[in-house]
Amino acid sequence: MEFLKELFLFIKERKKYWLIPILLVLAIFGFLIVLTQGTAIAPFVYTIF
């Protein structure tokens, strides 16, 4: 949790607000991959990438 706290402080201090959408998209893709790993949906999700 310390990493996330420091990351958000960095974004706030340096005014790098354009990083927030990029991080959100990466988190969603990561969650999708972890969620569908080992299920029947996995081949369909991997074709997106």
PDB file of N, CA, C and O in Angstrom, chain B, residues numbered from 101:
ATOM      1  N   MET B 101       0.821  -1.198   0.000  1.00  0.00           N
ATOM      2  CA  MET B 101       0.000   0.000   0.000  1.00  0.00           C
ATOM      3  C   MET B 101       0.867   1.264   0.000  1.00  0.00           C
ATOM      4  O   MET B 101       0.439   2.319  -0.469  1.00  0.00           O
ATOM      5  N   GLU B 102       2.065   1.148   0.520  1.00  0.00           N
ATOM      6  CA  GLU B 102       2.968   2.304   0.551  1.00  0.00           C
ATOM      7  C   GLU B 102       3.305   2.767  -0.872  1.00  0.00           C
ATOM      8  O   GLU B 102       3.413   3.965  -1.135  1.00  0.00           O
ATOM      9  N   PHE B 103       3.467   1.806  -1.778  1.00  0.00           N
ATOM     10  CA  PHE B 103       3.784   2.139  -3.166  1.00  0.00           C
ATOM     11  C   PHE B 103       2.665   2.964  -3.799  1.00  0.00           C
ATOM     12  O   PHE B 103       2.931   3.966  -4.462  1.00  0.00           O
ATOM     13  N   LEU B 104       1.421   2.546  -3.598  1.00  0.00           N
ATOM     14  CA  LEU B 104       0.298   3.282  -4.165  1.00  0.00           C
ATOM     15  C   LEU B 104       0.189   4.682  -3.584  1.00  0.00           C
ATOM     16  O   LEU B 104      -0.117   5.642  -4.292  1.00  0.00           O
ATOM     17  N   LYS B 105       0.444   4.787  -2.282  1.00  0.00           N
ATOM     18  CA  LYS B 105       0.402   6.093  -1.623  1.00  0.00           C
ATOM     19  C   LYS B 105       1.453   7.031  -2.225  1.00  0.00           C
ATOM     20  O   LYS B 105       1.169   8.191  -2.523  1.00  0.00           O
ATOM     21  N   GLU B 106       2.669   6.507  -2.398  1.00  0.00           N
ATOM     22  CA  GLU B 106       3.737   7.329  -2.974  1.00  0.00           C
ATOM     23  C   GLU B 106       3.459   7.671  -4.436  1.00  0.00           C
ATOM     24  O   GLU B 106       3.777   8.769  -4.893  1.00  0.00           O
ATOM     25  N   LEU B 107       2.870   6.737  -5.159  1.00  0.00           N
ATOM     26  CA  LEU B 107       2.542   6.992  -6.560  1.00  0.00           C
ATOM     27  C   LEU B 107       1.538   8.135  -6.683  1.00  0.00           C
ATOM     28  O   LEU B 107       1.717   9.035  -7.504  1.00  0.00           O
ATOM     29  N   PHE B 108       0.486   8.101  -5.873  1.00  0.00           N
ATOM     30  CA  PHE B 108      -0.516   9.169  -5.940  1.00  0.00           C
ATOM     31  C   PHE B 108       0.047  10.505  -5.451  1.00  0.00           C
ATOM     32  O   PHE B 108      -0.320  11.557  -5.973  1.00  0.00           O
ATOM     33  N   LEU B 109       0.931  10.473  -4.460  1.00  0.00           N
ATOM     34  CA  LEU B 109       1.579  11.716  -4.036  1.00  0.00           C
ATOM     35  C   LEU B 109       2.457  12.287  -5.146  1.00  0.00           C
ATOM     36  O   LEU B 109       2.499  13.500  -5.353  1.00  0.00           O
ATOM     37  N   PHE B 110       3.158  11.400  -5.861  1.00  0.00           N
ATOM     38  CA  PHE B 110       3.985  11.838  -6.981  1.00  0.00           C
ATOM     39  C   PHE B 110       3.128  12.496  -8.060  1.00  0.00           C
ATOM     40  O   PHE B 110       3.467  13.564  -8.570  1.00  0.00           O
ATOM     41  N   ILE B 111       2.003  11.841  -8.404  1.00  0.00           N
ATOM     42  CA  ILE B 111       1.117  12.391  -9.433  1.00  0.00           C
ATOM     43  C   ILE B 111       0.563  13.742  -9.000  1.00  0.00           C
ATOM     44  O   ILE B 111       0.446  14.662  -9.809  1.00  0.00           O
ATOM     45  N   LYS B 112       0.228  13.853  -7.736  1.00  0.00           N
ATOM     46  CA  LYS B 112      -0.342  15.100  -7.232  1.00  0.00           C
ATOM     47  C   LYS B 112       0.694  16.225  -7.204  1.00  0.00           C
ATOM     48  O   LYS B 112       0.406  17.349  -7.614  1.00  0.00           O
ATOM     49  N   GLU B 113       1.896  15.920  -6.721  1.00  0.00           N
ATOM     50  CA  GLU B 113       2.925  16.960  -6.609  1.00  0.00           C
ATOM     51  C   GLU B 113       3.431  17.422  -7.964  1.00  0.00           C
ATOM     52  O   GLU B 113       3.596  18.621  -8.190  1.00  0.00           O
ATOM     53  N   ARG B 114       3.676  16.484  -8.863  1.00  0.00           N
ATOM     54  CA  ARG B 114       4.256  16.824 -10.163  1.00  0.00           C
ATOM     55  C   ARG B 114       3.197  17.198 -11.206  1.00  0.00           C
ATOM     56  O   ARG B 114       3.525  17.557 -12.337  1.00  0.00           O
ATOM     57  N   LYS B 115       1.921  17.108 -10.808  1.00  0.00           N
ATOM     58  CA  LYS B 115       0.798  17.422 -11.693  1.00  0.00           C
ATOM     59  C   LYS B 115       0.850  16.595 -12.976  1.00  0.00           C
ATOM     60  O   LYS B 115       0.688  17.119 -14.078  1.00  0.00           O
ATOM     61  N   LYS B 116       1.074  15.310 -12.812  1.00  0.00           N
ATOM     62  CA  LYS B 116       1.105  14.363 -13.934  1.00  0.00           C
ATOM     63  C   LYS B 116      -0.226  13.620 -13.998  1.00  0.00           C
ATOM     64  O   LYS B 116      -0.267  12.392 -13.936  1.00  0.00           O
ATOM     65  N   TYR B 117      -1.298  14.372 -14.122  1.00  0.00           N
ATOM     66  CA  TYR B 117      -2.630  13.782 -14.099  1.00  0.00           C
ATOM     67  C   TYR B 117      -2.910  12.911 -15.317  1.00  0.00           C
ATOM     68  O   TYR B 117      -3.833  12.097 -15.289  1.00  0.00           O
ATOM     69  N   TRP B 118      -2.135  13.065 -16.379  1.00  0.00           N
ATOM     70  CA  TRP B 118      -2.329  12.251 -17.566  1.00  0.00           C
ATOM     71  C   TRP B 118      -1.923  10.799 -17.320  1.00  0.00           C
ATOM     72  O   TRP B 118      -2.250   9.933 -18.131  1.00  0.00           O
ATOM     73  N   LEU B 119      -1.227  10.513 -16.231  1.00  0.00           N
ATOM     74  CA  LEU B 119      -0.840   9.140 -15.910  1.00  0.00           C
ATOM     75  C   LEU B 119      -2.009   8.320 -15.365  1.00  0.00           C
ATOM     76  O   LEU B 119      -1.998   7.093 -15.459  1.00  0.00           O
ATOM     77  N   ILE B 120      -3.004   8.979 -14.803  1.00  0.00           N
ATOM     78  CA  ILE B 120      -4.111   8.263 -14.156  1.00  0.00           C
ATOM     79  C   ILE B 120      -4.877   7.371 -15.139  1.00  0.00           C
ATOM     80  O   ILE B 120      -5.111   6.208 -14.809  1.00  0.00           O
ATOM     81  N   PRO B 121      -5.281   7.842 -16.324  1.00  0.00           N
ATOM     82  CA  PRO B 121      -5.992   6.936 -17.247  1.00  0.00           C
ATOM     83  C   PRO B 121      -5.130   5.756 -17.702  1.00  0.00           C
ATOM     84  O   PRO B 121      -5.634   4.645 -17.867  1.00  0.00           O
ATOM     85  N   ILE B 122      -3.845   5.994 -17.901  1.00  0.00           N
ATOM     86  CA  ILE B 122      -2.949   4.916 -18.316  1.00  0.00           C
ATOM     87  C   ILE B 122      -2.871   3.847 -17.234  1.00  0.00           C
ATOM     88  O   ILE B 122      -2.948   2.655 -17.530  1.00  0.00           O
ATOM     89  N   LEU B 123      -2.722   4.263 -15.998  1.00  0.00           N
ATOM     90  CA  LEU B 123      -2.639   3.308 -14.892  1.00  0.00           C
ATOM     91  C   LEU B 123      -3.949   2.552 -14.704  1.00  0.00           C
ATOM     92  O   LEU B 123      -3.942   1.363 -14.387  1.00  0.00           O
ATOM     93  N   LEU B 124      -5.064   3.236 -14.897  1.00  0.00           N
ATOM     94  CA  LEU B 124      -6.360   2.564 -14.775  1.00  0.00           C
ATOM     95  C   LEU B 124      -6.547   1.488 -15.851  1.00  0.00           C
ATOM     96  O   LEU B 124      -7.024   0.391 -15.560  1.00  0.00           O
ATOM     97  N   VAL B 125      -6.174   1.802 -17.077  1.00  0.00           N
ATOM     98  CA  VAL B 125      -6.305   0.826 -18.162  1.00  0.00           C
ATOM     99  C   VAL B 125      -5.393  -0.375 -17.909  1.00  0.00           C
ATOM    100  O   VAL B 125      -5.808  -1.515 -18.113  1.00  0.00           O
ATOM    101  N   LEU B 126      -4.169  -0.136 -17.471  1.00  0.00           N
ATOM    102  CA  LEU B 126      -3.257  -1.235 -17.161  1.00  0.00           C
ATOM    103  C   LEU B 126      -3.796  -2.098 -16.025  1.00  0.00           C
ATOM    104  O   LEU B 126      -3.679  -3.322 -16.066  1.00  0.00           O
ATOM    105  N   ALA B 127      -4.378  -1.474 -15.024  1.00  0.00           N
ATOM    106  CA  ALA B 127      -4.948  -2.232 -13.908  1.00  0.00           C
ATOM    107  C   ALA B 127      -6.137  -3.072 -14.356  1.00  0.00           C
ATOM    108  O   ALA B 127      -6.285  -4.213 -13.918  1.00  0.00           O
ATOM    109  N   ILE B 128      -6.979  -2.528 -15.214  1.00  0.00           N
ATOM    110  CA  ILE B 128      -8.129  -3.283 -15.715  1.00  0.00           C
ATOM    111  C   ILE B 128      -7.677  -4.475 -16.545  1.00  0.00           C
ATOM    112  O   ILE B 128      -8.208  -5.574 -16.384  1.00  0.00           O
ATOM    113  N   PHE B 129      -6.702  -4.276 -17.432  1.00  0.00           N
ATOM    114  CA  PHE B 129      -6.191  -5.391 -18.227  1.00  0.00           C
ATOM    115  C   PHE B 129      -5.544  -6.452 -17.347  1.00  0.00           C
ATOM    116  O   PHE B 129      -5.735  -7.647 -17.572  1.00  0.00           O
ATOM    117  N   GLY B 130      -4.791  -6.027 -16.360  1.00  0.00           N
ATOM    118  CA  GLY B 130      -4.179  -6.981 -15.439  1.00  0.00           C
ATOM    119  C   GLY B 130      -5.217  -7.769 -14.678  1.00  0.00           C
ATOM    120  O   GLY B 130      -5.075  -8.979 -14.497  1.00  0.00           O
ATOM    121  N   PHE B 131      -6.256  -7.099 -14.232  1.00  0.00           N
ATOM    122  CA  PHE B 131      -7.335  -7.777 -13.518  1.00  0.00           C
ATOM    123  C   PHE B 131      -8.052  -8.763 -14.430  1.00  0.00           C
ATOM    124  O   PHE B 131      -8.400  -9.863 -14.001  1.00  0.00           O
ATOM    125  N   LEU B 132      -8.277  -8.380 -15.679  1.00  0.00           N
ATOM    126  CA  LEU B 132      -8.919  -9.278 -16.639  1.00  0.00           C
ATOM    127  C   LEU B 132      -8.101 -10.543 -16.862  1.00  0.00           C
ATOM    128  O   LEU B 132      -8.650 -11.644 -16.901  1.00  0.00           O
ATOM    129  N   ILE B 133      -6.806 -10.388 -17.007  1.00  0.00           N
ATOM    130  CA  ILE B 133      -5.939 -11.539 -17.246  1.00  0.00           C
ATOM    131  C   ILE B 133      -5.927 -12.461 -16.040  1.00  0.00           C
ATOM    132  O   ILE B 133      -6.012 -13.680 -16.191  1.00  0.00           O
ATOM    133  N   VAL B 134      -5.822 -11.898 -14.850  1.00  0.00           N
ATOM    134  CA  VAL B 134      -5.811 -12.724 -13.637  1.00  0.00           C
ATOM    135  C   VAL B 134      -7.161 -13.402 -13.433  1.00  0.00           C
ATOM    136  O   VAL B 134      -7.219 -14.567 -13.038  1.00  0.00           O
ATOM    137  N   LEU B 135      -8.229 -12.687 -13.695  1.00  0.00           N
ATOM    138  CA  LEU B 135      -9.567 -13.224 -13.488  1.00  0.00           C
ATOM    139  C   LEU B 135      -9.884 -14.376 -14.436  1.00  0.00           C
ATOM    140  O   LEU B 135     -10.498 -15.364 -14.033  1.00  0.00           O
ATOM    141  N   THR B 136      -9.470 -14.250 -15.684  1.00  0.00           N
ATOM    142  CA  THR B 136      -9.847 -15.252 -16.680  1.00  0.00           C
ATOM    143  C   THR B 136      -8.812 -16.356 -16.854  1.00  0.00           C
ATOM    144  O   THR B 136      -9.021 -17.263 -17.660  1.00  0.00           O
ATOM    145  N   GLN B 137      -7.729 -16.307 -16.141  1.00  0.00           N
ATOM    146  CA  GLN B 137      -6.698 -17.334 -16.283  1.00  0.00           C
ATOM    147  C   GLN B 137      -7.238 -18.677 -15.785  1.00  0.00           C
ATOM    148  O   GLN B 137      -7.710 -18.794 -14.654  1.00  0.00           O
ATOM    149  N   GLY B 138      -7.160 -19.657 -16.632  1.00  0.00           N
ATOM    150  CA  GLY B 138      -7.603 -20.983 -16.255  1.00  0.00           C
ATOM    151  C   GLY B 138      -9.079 -21.237 -16.472  1.00  0.00           C
ATOM    152  O   GLY B 138      -9.584 -22.278 -16.053  1.00  0.00           O
ATOM    153  N   THR B 139      -9.781 -20.330 -17.107  1.00  0.00           N
ATOM    154  CA  THR B 139     -11.207 -20.550 -17.374  1.00  0.00           C
ATOM    155  C   THR B 139     -11.423 -20.742 -18.870  1.00  0.00           C
ATOM    156  O   THR B 139     -10.493 -20.606 -19.666  1.00  0.00           O
ATOM    157  N   ALA B 140     -12.625 -21.049 -19.232  1.00  0.00           N
ATOM    158  CA  ALA B 140     -12.956 -21.241 -20.646  1.00  0.00           C
ATOM    159  C   ALA B 140     -12.989 -19.913 -21.406  1.00  0.00           C
ATOM    160  O   ALA B 140     -12.977 -19.903 -22.637  1.00  0.00           O
ATOM    161  N   ILE B 141     -13.030 -18.812 -20.691  1.00  0.00           N
ATOM    162  CA  ILE B 141     -13.082 -17.488 -21.328  1.00  0.00           C
ATOM    163  C   ILE B 141     -11.698 -17.029 -21.777  1.00  0.00           C
ATOM    164  O   ILE B 141     -11.585 -16.165 -22.646  1.00  0.00           O
ATOM    165  N   ALA B 142     -10.648 -17.601 -21.194  1.00  0.00           N
ATOM    166  CA  ALA B 142      -9.281 -17.155 -21.439  1.00  0.00           C
ATOM    167  C   ALA B 142      -8.913 -17.063 -22.922  1.00  0.00           C
ATOM    168  O   ALA B 142      -8.340 -16.048 -23.319  1.00  0.00           O
ATOM    169  N   PRO B 143      -9.203 -18.053 -23.761  1.00  0.00           N
ATOM    170  CA  PRO B 143      -8.815 -17.917 -25.175  1.00  0.00           C
ATOM    171  C   PRO B 143      -9.463 -16.716 -25.869  1.00  0.00           C
ATOM    172  O   PRO B 143      -8.863 -16.122 -26.764  1.00  0.00           O
ATOM    173  N   PHE B 144     -10.666 -16.363 -25.468  1.00  0.00           N
ATOM    174  CA  PHE B 144     -11.340 -15.225 -26.094  1.00  0.00           C
ATOM    175  C   PHE B 144     -10.754 -13.903 -25.628  1.00  0.00           C
ATOM    176  O   PHE B 144     -10.684 -12.950 -26.405  1.00  0.00           O
ATOM    177  N   VAL B 145     -10.336 -13.830 -24.384  1.00  0.00           N
ATOM    178  CA  VAL B 145      -9.725 -12.605 -23.878  1.00  0.00           C
ATOM    179  C   VAL B 145      -8.354 -12.407 -24.491  1.00  0.00           C
ATOM    180  O   VAL B 145      -7.991 -11.276 -24.812  1.00  0.00           O
ATOM    181  N   TYR B 146      -7.579 -13.468 -24.664  1.00  0.00           N
ATOM    182  CA  TYR B 146      -6.229 -13.345 -25.223  1.00  0.00           C
ATOM    183  C   TYR B 146      -6.257 -12.948 -26.687  1.00  0.00           C
ATOM    184  O   TYR B 146      -5.280 -12.388 -27.183  1.00  0.00           O
ATOM    185  N   THR B 147      -7.347 -13.219 -27.393  1.00  0.00           N
ATOM    186  CA  THR B 147      -7.415 -12.783 -28.791  1.00  0.00           C
ATOM    187  C   THR B 147      -7.562 -11.273 -28.901  1.00  0.00           C
ATOM    188  O   THR B 147      -7.233 -10.699 -29.939  1.00  0.00           O
ATOM    189  N   ILE B 148      -8.046 -10.623 -27.857  1.00  0.00           N
ATOM    190  CA  ILE B 148      -8.163  -9.161 -27.856  1.00  0.00           C
ATOM    191  C   ILE B 148      -6.779  -8.526 -27.916  1.00  0.00           C
ATOM    192  O   ILE B 148      -6.589  -7.494 -28.558  1.00  0.00           O
ATOM    193  N   PHE B 149      -5.816  -9.148 -27.244  1.00  0.00           N
ATOM    194  CA  PHE B 149      -4.467  -8.600 -27.185  1.00  0.00           C
ATOM    195  C   PHE B 149      -3.665  -9.086 -28.359  1.00  0.00           C
ATOM    196  O   PHE B 149      -2.493  -8.734 -28.494  1.00  0.00           O
TER     197      PHE B 149
END
